[in-house]
Amino acid sequence: MLGIIVGTHGHLAEELVNTCAMICGQPDNLKTVTLVPGEGPDDLIAKYNEAIKEMDTTNGVIILNDLFGGSPYNAACRIAINDENCGIVTGVSLPMLVEVINYRLCNGENANVKDAMEKAVEASTAGAQMFHKNQVEESTDDEGDDL
């Protein structure tokens, strides 16, 4: 199975997973790693290693981090550099997490790290949308509100 780790500053990872569970149900084979005040890189590496040890990573593990270049990302890189079945994607968001979980669910034992990484980036891009009232064309008829 493909393991999923959400690694962030503070408790963002835990809250993203809790929110995701409202949409997808409680995901299995998923762990969170958080950096809290007073911790350093070695603490994070130990947390990542423990999370990986506790999961089924037969098909690899994808680590979803909050910030490129941040401590959770840098520590994850120290894990991934030694494991070709470990991939990292930054900019974790709710759409990204939902997509990766659904990808794994739909592909089961065929789910792999590289495809999961591509799905994560696609979901992140597609999840960022804009809306401004100027985008809505003024209606000349009085048939009602299109919204």
N, C-alpha and C positions, 0 to 999 in steps of 0.2 A: 504494500500500500504506500501511497505518497504521503509523507508527513508534512504538516504545515506548522510553521512557527511564526508568530507575530511578535516582533521585537521592537520596543519603543522606549522613548523617554517617559518617565512617569507611568501612570496606570492607563494610558491610552490603549495599549494592547488589550488589556482585560475588558475595557468598556466596548471596544470595537467587537470583540468576540461575543460579549453579552448582547449587544445590539444585533449582531448578525444572527444570533440564536433566535431572536424574535421573528426573523424572516425565514430562516432556513431550518430551524430546529437546532438542537444542540449538536454541533459538529464533533465527530470523533477524530482521533488521531491528530489533534491540534493542541499545541501548547503555546503559552505566552511567556515572553521573557521581558522583564521590565528593568530599567535602570532607575534607581531611586537615589536621592542624595546620600553621599557618603560611600557610594560604590564606585569601582573603577573597572578598567578593561578586564582584569583577571576575574573579577566577580561575574561579569557578563559571559565570558568564555566558559566558566564553570556552569553557569545557568544554561547556556546553549547545549553544552555537552550532556548535561543531565536531561534536558528535554529530549534530545535525540535518543539517548539511551532508553527513555521511557516509551518511545513510540515505535510503531512498525514503519521502518524506512526502507523496506525492500525495494520500492520504486524510487527512492531518493527522498530528499526533503527540500522544500522551498521555504526560504525565510523572507518574510515581508517586513521591511523596516520603514520607519517613519521618515528619516532624513538621510540623504546621501551625505556621507562624510561625518555623520554623527557617531557617537560612541557605540550605540547598538549595531550600526552598520559596520563600523571598523572591526568590532569584535566578531561579527558574523563572517567578515572577510577572512579572518584568521582561521575560522572553521572551514570555510568553503575552499580555501586555497589548497587544502590537503584532501579534498573529496570531490571528485568529478560528478557525483550524484547529489551535490548540494548547490543550489542556486539562490541568488538574492535578487529581490526587486525592491526598490525604494518608492516612497510616496504612498505607503499603504493607506487605503481608504475603504469605506464600506462597500462600494461597488466592486473594488478589486477583490476583497475577501470573499464576497458572495460568489463572484465569478470563479475563483480558484476552487472553492468548495464544490460548486456545481460541476465544474470541469472534472474534478476527481470523482464525484458521484456518478457522472455519466460515462466515464471511461474506465472506472474500476481498476483492475490490474494492468490495464494498458496506459494508465496515466503516468506521465513522466515529467521530470523536472523542467526540461527545456520547453515543452509545450505549455506547461503550467505557467512558466515565466512569460511566454508570449501572450497567453490569455490574460494574465495579470496586467500587463502593460496596455493591452487593448481595452480592458475594462476601465483602467484609470483614465485613459484618453477619452473614451466614450462617456464616462461618468461626469466629465467636466463640461457643463453646458452653460449657456448664458440666456438670460431673459431680461428684456427691458421693454417698457410699454411702447417705445417707438418701433418695435419690431412688429407690432400688431397693426394691420392695415385698418384704417377707418372704414367702417361699413356705411354704405349709402342707403341701405334698406333698413326698415324698422322691424325686421323679423325676430329680433332678439339678440341677446348676447351670445357670441360664439364661445365664450369661456365658460 
